[in-house]
């Protein structure tokens, strides 16, 4: 059961019906002191002992994540490509999803420095991050995991600058209003110039505002295609603010690695082949 309310956040688990049979995922709010910086913690567990490994794909999003998993710990920057991770054996771990625009307070430099790459936890949070990762590995429940990582983050003094808050608010504008499909509309909504928005996003979000808008609307498209199976692609392109269907198809392929029709077939096959008794 999720402990965090649902709202428009690109998550993008590919082949979700199968994924539900491979692992459990729960989300938890951070400590109150971290509410301005962290959207939520996510706890992942899987037990594939005696089963074939599972390759899980996740669509790109804007958030920086700190992952505390055996063999896969690190700080992962905003991504332009689909993320893939091999699940095998028995593992539990926790990830932190930071609010887009707010991680510079921890990083101490432009978030664009870690776009499309990962850096060791200790490089950002110091040597105590290794101890926190071990606490997550040996925890007996979610509460212990969350407490260990909350304590790690609280121990590093951070505060949001005025520009970081403006960047976070700009991302919130995109998240709040699906009608924002162009940078000019974002500028009108925030009252900032195009140059100011571009500078804020490079420094605090780690991507261009154009890419941020694209990520939200193409995650929306992926969710709609997964839900409807084979929607009217021309109509969907128009609703997402595209001037023509071919442009939409090209962007969708870039972000998901598949054209819309192929993505629809993949998700349809996923639902059909996932074991009924394992679905949740």
N, C-alpha and C positions, 0 to 999 in steps of 0.2 A: 504493500500500500504506500502510495506517495505521501510524504509529509509536507510537500510543497505544492501550493496551488498552481493550477494550470494557467498559463498565459502564453502569448506568442513568443516562444523562444525556439529558434531552429535547433532541432535535436538530430533528426535524420538517420535513425537506425534503419539500415537497409535490410529487406527481407525480415520484417519484424515478427511475423508469425513463427518462423523457424527460430529466430533469436530467442523468443520466449521459452523455447524448449531447451535452450543451451545455457542460459544463465538467468539469475534474478537481479533486478535492478530496483533500488529504492533511493529516493531523494529526501534530503533532510535540510532544514534551514540552518544557517550558521548562527553562532553566538550573536547576541544583539550588538556587541561592539564591532562586528564585522559586516553588519547589514548593508552599509554603503559600498562595500568592496566585493562581497561574495554573493552570487545569486543563490547557489545551493551546493551542498555536498551530494555526491552520488556514490552509493555503495554497490559494488558488483561482486557477485559470487558465482562460481561455476564448479561443477564436479564432472569431468569428462573422463575419469579413470575407467579404462577398459573400453572407451569409445574413440572413434576417429577424432582428430583435432578439427576445430571449427574456425573458419576464417570469417571474422565479422567486419563488415564495412559500415562506415558512418560518413554521412555527407559533411562537407566542410561547413564551418560556422565561424563566427567572429570572436568567440570567447577564448581567453587564455585558460588552460586547464593545468592544474598541478596534480599529477598522478602518483599514487603511493601503492605500487603493485610490484611483487617480486619479478625482477627481470625487465620491468617496464616503468620504472619510476623516472620522473622528470617533469620539467615545466614545458608544456607544449604550446607554441604560439598559434595565433590565428592561421587558418589553413586555406589554401586555394584548391587543394585536391582532396579527393576521397581518402579518408583514413582507414587503414586496414590493420587488424590485429589478430594474431593466431591464438586461439584459446585451446589449451590442453591441460591435462592433469586436474588437480584440485587447487583452486586459488580464491582468495578473498582480497579485496583492496578497496581503496577509497579515492575518489577524484574530487577536486575542487573546481567548480565552474565560477570564474571571476566575472564580475560585471564588465562587459565591453566598455573600454574607456578608463577603467579603474586600476589596471595592473601596473601602470608606470610607478605608482606609489611604492610597490614592492621591488620592481625591477631597477629603478634608479636611472633609467635611460629610455630612449624611444622604444615603444612596443614593436615598431617595425624592425628592430634589430633581431627579434626572435620569430618573425613571421615565417611560416613554412619550415620551422625547425624546432628541435627540442634542446634544452640545456639541462644539466644536472641540477637536482633539487638544491644541493649544497651551494651551488653558485649563486642562488637567489636567497635562500633562507638560512644559509650557514650549516655547520656540521650537525646541529641538533635536528636537522631534517632527516638524517639517517636514523636517529633514535626514534623519531616520530613514525617513520616508515616501518620500523620493526614493531612498534606498538600497534600499528594497524594490522600487521601480519599475524600477530599473536592475540589480537582482541577476541573476546568471546561473544560480543554483540555489537550492533551498530553504534550504540551510545558511546562505548569505549573508543571506537574509531573516530567518531566525530569530535569527541572531547580532546583526543590527542592532537588532532590537526587544528582545531580551534585554538588550543594553547600555543601551538607553534606559530600560527599567524598573528595572534595577539601579542606574542613576545617580540615581534619585530615592529617597532613604532612606525606607523604610517599615517598619513593624512592626505586627503584629496585637495589638490590645488584647484583654483578657480577654473583653469582651463580643462582639467580632468573632469570636473563636474559638467562643464559645457559639452565636452565630448560624450560623456555618458548620457546626458540629456538628449543629445542629437540622435544617438542610437535608439534611445527610448522613443523618440518621435517616429522613427522608422518602424519600430516594433508595434507602436500604438496605432499607427495609421497605414493600413495596406494600400491606401490611395497614393502614398508617396512612392512614385516610381522613377523620379528624376531628381538630380542634385538640385536643380533650381527650385523644386517644390520643397526640398529639405531646407534650403536657405530661407525660403519664405516662411516656413514654419518656425524656424529657430531665430530668425532675425539676424543671421550672420551672413557675411559675404561668401562667395564661392571660395575665394582664397583662404579665408579664415577656417571654413569647414574642412577644406583639403588639408590644411596644416594641422588642425586638431586631430583628424583621423590618422594621419601619418604618425604623429607623435604619441597618441594615446590609445588608438584602436588597433593600429598596425596594418591598415589597408586603406584604400581610397574610399570616399563616400559612395562612389558609383558601385564599387564591388560590394559594399555593405548592403546597399539597396538590392542588388542582384541576389545576394545570398538569401535574404528574407523572402523575396518573391519566388525564387526557384525552390526553396524549401517548401513554401506554400504549394507550389505546383506539384512537387513530389508527393506531398501528403494527399492532395486531391486525386492525383492519378492512382495512388495506392488504394484510396477509398472507393473510387468510382470505376477503376479498371481500365476504361478506355473512353475518356471524356472527349468532348468536342475541342480539339486542340486549337483550332482557329479562334473559337470563342474564349478559351482559356488564355491564349496569348493576348487578346484584347483586354481582358479583365486585369491582366498583370501589367498592362501599360506598354506592350510591345506594338510597334507599328505594323509588323507583319509576322506570319507564322514561322517563316524560315529563320528569322532572327531569334525567336523564342527557342526553336529546336536546337539551334547552334549553341546558345547559351546553356540550355539544359544539359546538352551533351558535355559541355566543358565542365560543368559543376558536378554532375553525377557519374560521368563516364559512360553514359548510355543515352541514345535518343529516347524521346518520350515513349514511343510505341514499344521499344524493347524494354524499357523500365516497367511499363505496364504489364508486359508478358512475364517479366521476372517476378513481380509482386503477385500476379495472379497464380503463377506456378507455386510460389512460396505458400500462399494460403491453401492451395489444393493439396500440397504434399505434407504440410505440417500435421503431425499426429493430433487427432481431435482430443484425445484424452490428456494431452500435454498443454493444450491452449489455456490461457488465462485471460 
